[in-house]
Amino acid sequence: MTERRVSRARVLVLGGLLALAGDGRAQQPGARSVVETVQVNVVNVEVYVTGPDGTPLRGLRKEDFELWEDGEPVSLTNFYASDAVMAVSGAATVEEAPAPVPAATPAPVPVPEEQTLTVVFFVDALNTPMNGRTAVLDQIRRFVETKLDPGARMLVLSFDRSLKQLSPLTADSAAVLEALASVGREAPTASALQTERKDLLRRLFSEAGGSLGGTVSPCSESGGNGSQGGGTGTGFASNESPAGPEVCFAVKPYVEQLVALNRALLRGLGRTLDALSGVAGRKALVLVSGGIPARPGDDLLYLTFGGASLGWTLSPELDEIAERANSGRITFYTVNPRGDELASPIDASDELTVFSADPGLQQTLRLANQMDLSSRQEGLTDLAASTGGRTLMAGPGLGNALAQLVEDFGAYYSLGFSPSHFGDGRYHDLKVRLRVRGARVRHREGYIDRTDAQRLAARSHGALLGGTRASALQVKATTGAAVKKGSKYLVPLTVTVAATDLLLLPSADGTAQEGKVQVTISATDRDGQPSDAHTEGFPIRVPSAVAEAFKRGETTYTFELLMRKGSHKVAVIARDELALVEGSLTFEVTVP
């Protein structure tokens, strides 16, 4: 007869958000710990090294590199050189000395799981007008068809007013190409925002042309530098202002809308980075964007209130995005479809030029456009630079620039070290120095040493994307019939772990065998948005007399998921807390 242990906890899923409601009932642990768990933390830092001519520098060895964390040198425990940077003379791909050259050509060495590459295409449809992104997406599709390794894992995501996963995490290029084509069919929020901005500029040119960008702020009653034009009091758009009150009052809501939408974009991008951090290996995120403005609406505020920013800036959020990317080994490659506009922010075809032939007003419009484009490009450049990536511009040479990404993807060195800390939740700076003259290096600038709970949550979110890892535990999950509860439904969930895979150790009093299983659950809602992950620990205590029978059975944990109607994807990770091995699986749940 096999032993079956059941523990219960209730998990509520509210629109995809998990929260413990629980009545966790499980065996109690012994009076003291019987084992101390030690987790080995290896941080890998990808380094792209080029010579003075910009081509990859090949044949470097471990001793050519120095790695510093928080200003202190650290010892390299791992060294990996990709095939593309291996020297003809036989540079090693690990830190040991190279083995003697065999007489026959050796079989290709499989790429370690932690060095596999995932390429993510993230289309910022919020800031990229449809007519601008079409040509870029066409070139990216050709890039996927002709340049990328056919076995590369890829993922397509987009954001308009919400985050959408348009393809699974897959090596199927046909699915990726179809997903990229579907981006062009999304709601044109970017075009609507661009039209609204032009309308505001048109009205400002018509009503306050002579005072635009001058020492007199057209939306300030008293003139001056616009310091009182914050949107409150009589200083905002009085009837005596050079511009009419209607257009002045319209500027602030437009900028507020721009801030809110881009903050939502950054939240969606942040959730994507957190999920990708749970996918094994290196990740390259190709961000197609007309630019995420670091200072939204600076151009209009300059024209109307003399430059008063009203305190709106997205710089802290952009910095946080870079930190989260670095923590997940995610490198940004930003592609701006508005590259031609950056080179020339206004030309004779711009419809706003018809409002005046006054060179001063033309210069004012040119300056406003340049402010907007610079603010947007600043965010893209910083994301790429701080994560070790590249910034690309649309134009005739974009195809060649995209080809450089393949070179980046394949030609790199990876430096690994074991920090003295584990899961401290702090951000740590990284610096790579090379003992080679004239060499240039790119790498991520730092990382957050995530807590153990954050790592588990990331792996569960990565599983939702399709990035499940090899399982050392046998895990099964079954769901029961949904039961209506208010406007939502309770779905019973049973998670079963094979006891034969669990490590049990003698209790302090010698009368029992003890262990612990930790279960992490996350889900997507019907719109594909990932939930917060919920983790629950279950101690195991089995009397010694039945421990052998227990090892032939299983241990079971039951939950209840509170869900809305529709299709949901659920990820479950079970971890043996003593052996530090895991099992994971994903499955679909449809609430009729």
WOLINTA-V721015 format. One record per helix or strand. SS is the DSSP state (H for helix, E for strand). FROM is the first residue (numbers start at 1). LEN is the number of residues. If there is no record, write none. Layout:
((SS;FROM;LEN) (SS;FROM;LEN))
This chain:
((E;4;5) (E;11;4) (E;17;4) (E;25;1) (E;43;8) (E;56;1) (H;62;3) (E;65;5) (E;72;3) (E;78;4) (H;83;3) (H;113;3) (E;117;8) (H;130;17) (E;153;7) (E;163;3) (E;170;1) (H;173;13) (H;189;23) (E;220;1) (E;236;1) (H;245;32) (E;282;7) (H;298;8) (H;315;13) (E;330;7) (H;339;5) (H;351;5) (H;359;29) (E;390;4) (H;398;13) (E;413;5) (E;427;8) (E;440;3) (E;446;3) (H;452;14) (E;475;5) (E;483;3) (E;488;11) (H;499;3) (E;505;2) (E;512;13) (E;530;1) (E;534;10) (H;544;8) (E;554;10) (E;566;11) (E;581;11))
